[in-house]
Amino acid sequence: MILEHITLEFISDRDLYQSYMPFMKNGGLFVRTTEHFELATDVILNVSLPDSLEPSQVKGKVSWITPIGAQNGTPAGIGVSFVEDPDNIRNQIDKSIGRLLNSSEPTLSM
């Protein structure tokens, strides 16, 4: 089985905050894409965090799909929940944007 590879580069903590999904059991990220994905598709995320020198790889699963033209104006994309996180990127994200997590600012996923 060929896994889909998706590269995500976050330039700022705010970018990261908008895509991060802390409510998923192992964490997850929203990926803006107009490509078609099926639910439960396995994907590999190559994630570059704002302060990291090199990308981390996370294996994930497509947990939900926001179609093109969603009613609330949310960008099209997929929610990917983390399945295998060898670099513990969830921890790095929590550290990086911890102060934003309690903010009431809307994110792309909720």
N, C-alpha and C positions, 0 to 999 in steps of 0.2 A: 504494500500500500504506500502510495506516495503522499507525503504530508505537504500541505500547502505552507510555504514560508512567507511570513509577513514581517516587514521591517518597520519599526516604529521609532521615530526619533523625537524626543521631547526636548524642546529648547528651553522651556521655563517650567518652574514648579506649577505655575498656573495651568499651563498646557496639560501637564501630568494630572493635576487635580481634576480637570474637566473630563479626563478619560478613565480615571481610576474607579474601580468598583469594589469598595471595601466591604460591601454587604454580601459578596459572594464568599462562600465558605473558605476558600484558599486565596481569595483575592481574584482580581480580573481586570481587564482593560477593554474599553470601547475602542474599536478600530473604525475610523471613517473609511468607507469603501463603497463603490457602486458595483463591485463585483458580486456575482451571485454565489451565495454559500448555502449549504443545507445545515439545518440544526444538527448538533452532535458531531459535526465534522471536526476531526483532529487537525490542529494547526500548530506550527512552530512560530513563536514570536521572537524576533530579534529586537530587543528593546534597548535603546540608548537613553539613559536618564540624563537630566540636565548636567550633573557634575561628573558623570562617569567617563572614563577614558575609552572604554570599549563596551560594545553591546553585550547584554546578557541574553541567554536563550531560555525561554520558558515554553514548555509544552502545554497546550490548552485545548479547550473544546468550545465550539460555537454554542453559546447558551441562549442567545436570542438574536433576532434580526430586526433592524429598523429599516423598513423599505424606503425606496426613493419616494419623495413626496409625502412623508409621514405628516399627519394632521397638525401636530404641534410645532412644526418647523424644525424638528430635530434633524440633524444631518443623517443621511443614509449611512448604514454601517452595521457592524456585528459586535455583540458582546462576547468576549472570550474569557471563560473562567479558567484559572490556572489549574493544571493537573499535576505537572511535575515542574518544580521550581528549584533546580539544583543550586543556583546562585543566591537563593533566598531574596529574590528581587522584591517580593512583597514587603519584606522587612526594610529594604532600602527605600522603597516608595513611602512607607509609613514614616520613616525618619525624615525623608526629604520634604514631605508635605503635611506632616503631623499638625502643624499649626492651622492648616487650611481645612482639615477634615471636619472641624466643628463649625465651619462657616456655613452660612445659609445660602451662599452663592450657588446657583443652579449648575448642574453638571450635564454632560451630554447623555448620561444614562438614566437620570431620574428627574 
